[in-house]
Amino acid sequence: MATETQPGGPLAGLRVVEMGQLLAGPFCGQLLGDLGADVVKIEDPERGDPMRQWGRQLPQGVSLWFSVVGRNKRSVTLNLREKEGQDLARKLISEADVVIENFRPGTMERWGMGFEDLRRENPGLIMVRVSGFGQDGPYSQRAGYGAIGEAMGGLRYVVGDPSTPPSRVGISIGDTLAAMFATIGALAALQERNSSGQGQIVDSAIYEAVLGVMESLVPEWQVTGYQRERTGAVLPNVAPSNVYPTRDGQWLLIAANQDTVFSRLAKAMGVPDLADDPRYATHGARGERQSELDDLIAGFTSGLDAADLEPLLEEHGVPSGRIFRPVDMFSDPQFSARGSITNVEHPSLGPVSMQNVFPRLSRTRGTVRWPGPELGAHTEEVLAGIGISGDRLQDLRARGVA
């Protein structure tokens, strides 16, 4: 079981100051912390990160969501609207490798903490800036939420059933994509700093992060005028590749659209001649009859329980997988063998399970060392490192600065 220890992993020794809140900036901090960086999270003394109150389940008033996104971080409270709070933040940043912020563009500059201000004291600083629309352009000053970035980046339009309005993915995918691109940018900038000695800005816009994963959507429109539409659970003309019902009420995803794989599926279904039927023998033919082929396969799968269907398909080399919920993850041998879910001791909830650190490194693997800490849990420890302790710290606390 993970407990609070010294940072380890490939980024051990890297110092990060996280000034973001909610999800996009903090998820970038989580990723860096997972890989061993020392992440100091600056929060408002009164309210902290709003993520501390978010989540559909709040046992004992505790956000399980924050226990994940706040993990491996040290929480320091500073009022950044006060000059003294800004001065202390600048001191912390002057000794950091990376600073992360996801305020509306211009906020850091108003606080005297724009990149040019910070780099005067720390020329090698990497400043990661995550926002809805980026640091420039006509939309840069707009409030930018993940959902808006998903809409403008092209994702929302293609998600869902064609009979319904555009849908959303069931997680905050726009924010997390922007955070992942921000993390990649931070690591790239750190690598470049090894040769130049200079820091730089990493500008990660949510709408661009979404756009970046939209495959060939843009050239399809520009070259051919083809507009991708919502297609529900399938990709048009790629068959069979869908979710199919089982007798015991579960759903199994089967991906057998290649000719050789479809032949193996036909054998598993007990109708090997189906692979030679001109209606289904080629990729193009199956695509033209996608709906009727799906109905044919569903008739087969609905006659078997998932526990019998899965090994049958595996025996025939047909890629398949159940649609997992958490209950399935906890009982699955693959999750167990790789430790995909780990346990960490929470100060008020006891053992809490959460997803482990990904990706895995063979020699310097990252770990979950502790869950999201109590608000300000590390203020005294961190500020002592820059000479703030005793009566000075008490005075700052009494005045709401720390």
Protein Blocks (a to p, Z undefined) as FASTA:
>chain_A
ZZddddedjkgoiacddfbehjlmmmmmmmmmmnopacdddddfklopfklmgcjbdghh
iafklmmmmgoiacddddfkbfklmmmmmmmmmmpfbdcdfbdehjlmmnopafklmmmm
mmmbccddddfkojedjklmpccdfklmmmmnommmmgccfkbccdddfbdfklmmmmmm
mmmmmmmmmmmmmmnopacdddddfklmmmmmnojmmmmmmmnopacddehjacehiacd
dddddfkopacdddffbfklmmmmmmmnopaklmmpmklmpmklmmmmmmmmmmmmmmmm
mmpcfklmmmmmmmnopacdddddfklmmmpmklmmnomaccdddfklopaddddddddd
fklccddfbdcddehklmmmmmmmnopahjllmmmmmnopZZ
